[in-house]
Amino acid sequence: MKRRAGPIAASFVCAWTLVCAVTLVWAGTVAWAGTFAVPAVPAVPAAGAAAARVVPAVEAAARVVPAVGAAARVVPARAAASCRDYPRPGTTAAAPVPALVRAEYGALRRPRRPADRIAVPRLGRLPESGILAAGIRMLATVPAGGRAYLVPSLHLLAAPMRPVRCVPPAQRARQASLLATLRREYAQHGLCLVVVYRRGPVDNCGAVPGTVAALLRGAGAPAFGIAPDGVGSVTVSFRGKRQPPLSAAVHDNFWLLPSTAGPAPTACGLVWRAPAHTVLRTVRRCTPDTS
């Protein structure tokens, strides 16, 4: 005799059947999802690799941006530097005296002595650029406590060679005209005769090779000056006819007339003579307005 399943057993069977159905549905869903997801799995690393390649590129670009910004900042900095870095008088240079200058003045060829040493600022504001401090030579002492120095330089320069763009617009036309003169000066070597007194220096400068400080007047000295190699003596003539010409020997490229009693006459003419007293050159003549 068969027994009928009770309500409890039937309920159990139904519940079990529902669980099995849900399980089958879940398994099918996973299998279905897996069917479409599997091909996509390799793409994930590929996308990641691409992203990995993109990120450094972006970072590199990010690094380039500051670099470009730095370059943008450098342009004004260079422009500003060019408005500060240009030839100007008073600078010094550690270089030998140019051969052309040494060949003309033997005092610059002799060894340096302790008396030749002087601080460049004590020479005053000279129209020279690239002053050769090691080439400075003291030539002699002069009346009123002065010391005469021969000061060579790489360039003759009376004023700063400031670029036109670095001056106010209203001054650019004048500066452009001035630069033409300064460039001609700068292309030549400079030479100064500087007499340093207690009250300050007095200078006379010019381009070399050339005639520089040939005939000067100073406190207590009727006349003095420098002469190139080969000049053994000089003859100086004076304004008026009361004072006859006077001569002086050249030593170490320097000559000096002795002091005279009373007011010093005004020198206006100069002749360079060889050691045998023959005339080498008439450097300056007394004109009617000076004689």
Secondary structure, DSSP 8 states (H G I E B T S, - for coil): ------HHHHHHHHHHHHHHHHHHHHHHHHHHHHHHHGGGTTHHHHHHHHHHHHHHHHHHHHHHHHHHHHHHHHHHHHHHHHTTSS--TT-B------HHHHHH-GGGTS---GGG---GGGG-S-SEEEE-GGG-EEEEEEGGGEEEEEEEEEEE-SS----GGGS-GGGHHHHHHHHHHHHHHHTSEEEEEEEEETTEEEEEEEEESS--S-SEEETTEEEEEE--TT--EEEEEESSSSS--EEEE-BTTEEE----SSS---EEEEEEE-TTS-EEEEEE---TTT-
